[in-house]
Amino acid sequence: MPAHNESADPIASASAVDPEWRRALAYLALGLGVLTFTMMPTVITLARQSRASAQAALVLPVLLYALAWHWRQPVLATRPRPCIAGIAATGGAAVLWAAAQLMNIDIGRQFALVLMVFGLVLAALGTTFIRRWWPALGLLVFLVPGADLLQPALRWITAESLYFIPQAFGLDVQRNGLLLSVGAHRYFVADSCSGAGYVTLLTFLGYAFGALMYRSFRRVAVLALAGAAFGLLSNLVRVNSIVLLDHWRGTQMDLTSHSYVQWVSLLAAVGLMMVVVVRSNVDPAEAAKSDPVGSDDRSTNRSPWRRAAALWAGFLGVAVTSVAVAATNDGSVYAGAVGVLPPDVKGWALVERPNTSTNEAAVPSHPTWRYSQGERHLQVDVIQARRHGDKLSEFVVAPSEAEGWGDIQREIVRTCSVKGCAGVIHRVWQSTAGTSLRHTYVTFVVADVMTASQLLFRARTGWALLKRDAVNPRLIAITVDGQAISPDELNFLLFAAAGIGN
C-alpha cells in the first residue's frame, strides 16, 4: 500500500492556504465595501432590475455556489497572488463609469461597475485565479440588462418568421414592416413578441450550467449559445403557433390565451436545454493541488501595500467616480429656451401655441405648437431636459400600442439647408385596426449639434457639462397624420424650433 501523501490530499492542501485566502478575501471585501458605498445608486439600480429579471436574480447565488461549493477545493488550491495590475484595471473601469455618468447612460454605468468588480478580484486574487476561473466569473455580465439591445433584431426575425412560415402552410400573408395580415387576422410584432426574455433566460441557463460543468470557456460558451438558440426557436414556435391556431379555429385568441402557449413553449425550451445538459460530458474532478510558492508570493508577503491591492483599487475607483458625480450633481439647472415658431409654415396655419414667458423660471419644459392644413393636423413638440438626470427618448411622443398604433418603419434621414444639416429619426406608424398612418420626426439638439444619435447627443451634452458650458439639451419632435411632410417643411420647422442659424 503506497504511503499517504499529505500534499496530494485536497483538504490538507486547502487548509494550508486558508490564512492566505482569509487575508485576500478580507481585502477584497473591504475594497468591494468602499466601492459599493460610493456607487450605491448604480448598485440599487442593478438590485431593482435583478428582482424584475429571473436570470439577474440568480447570478450571485449561482456564482457563489459555483466557486464556494461546487469547485471549492480547486478554488482554494489556487494560491491568491494580489496583483497591482488590478488597480489599473479598476481605474480604467472607473474612467468608463465616469464617462457613462457624464453621458447619463445607465447600462454604461452598470457595465463599468461589473468591470470594476473584476478589477478588484484581479487585485485581490491575481492573474492565476482570473485565468482559471474567469468562465465562472463571467456570470457577473448577466447582471447587466441586455434585452433592450436585442429587441430590434429579434422583432425583425419574428416578423420574418411570421411572413414565411404561415406561407409554407398555404396561408395568404401580407406584410408591412412589423404589421402582418394572415388571412382575415392582423398581427403586430410588439416588443413582447420579440422573445428577448426567452433568449436572455435560456442563454443564462446555458452559461450557468456550463460554468458548473466545464473549466473551459469555449465549452461554456457553446452551451450558452445553444441556450440562446433554444430561446429563439421557442419564441418562433410560440408566435407561429398562435397564428396557425387562430387560422384553424377561425377566431383570434385573446392575450390571456397567449400566456398558455408561452408557458408550453418556454417549458419545452428548458426541457431541450436539460436534455443537452444531461447528455453532455462533464469535466472530471481534479485533485486539488496547491500552487507552488514562487518569487511573486515571497514579494507579496514582504509588501503590505501589495497585499492590500484590492483596497487601493477600491479607493482609486472611488476617487475617479467621485469626480464625475461631483461634476453632474452640482445642483445646476440646464438653460431653458423656447423659440417662437412662425404663424404660417408653407401652408400650415398655427392654431395653438404654448404660453411662453420672458421669465426663465416660467419657461415650459414641453412647449407644443399645433398647425392645421385643411383636415390634416401637425404638431411640433420641444421637450427640454432641465437637469442631468432627465432622459430624452424618441418614444416620448410616439403613439402607444394601447392606442392602437404600431411602428412599421424606421429610418434615419438627413435634411440640409443653408442653415445647416440635421439628422432625423423618421418613424411610420399604422393603426393596427385600419390603414391610418402617422409620421413622427425626431432630432436631438444640444449646442450646435442636431443629430439622430442619442449616443452622440449624450456625449456632446456630457462634454459641455464637463467644460461648464451653458447647454440647452432638448428633443424636437414633429408629428403629422396621413402622408409625410415635404423635406422643405421638415427642414424649416426643425431649424425654427432649434433656433440654429437664426
Buried (B, 14 or more C-beta within 10 A) or exposed (E): EEEEEEEEBBEBBBEBBEEBBEBBBBBBBBBBEBBBEBBEEBBEBBEEBBEEBEBBBBBEEBBEBBBEEBBBBBBBBBBBBBBBBBBBBBBBBBBBBBBBBBBBBBBBBBBBBBBBBBBBBBBBBBEBBBEBBEBBBBBBBBBBBBBEEBBEEBBBBBBEBBBEBBEEEEBEBEBEBBBBEBBEBBBBBBEBBBBBBBBBBBBBBBBBBBBBBBBEBEBBBBBBBBBBBBBBBBBBBBBBBBBBBBBEEEEBBEEEEBEEBBEBBBEBBBEBBEEBBEEBEEEEEEEBBBBEEEEBBEEBEEEEEBBBBBBBBBBBBBEBBEBBBEBBEEEEEBBBEBBEBEEEBEEBEBEEBBEBEEEEEEBBBEBBBBBEBEEBBBBBBBBBBBEBEEEBEBEEBBBEBEEBBBBBBBEEBEBEBEBBEBBBBBBBBBBBEEEEBBBBBBBBBBBEBBBBBBEBBBBBBBBBBBEEEEBBBBBBBBBBBBEEBEEEBBBBBBBBBBBBEE
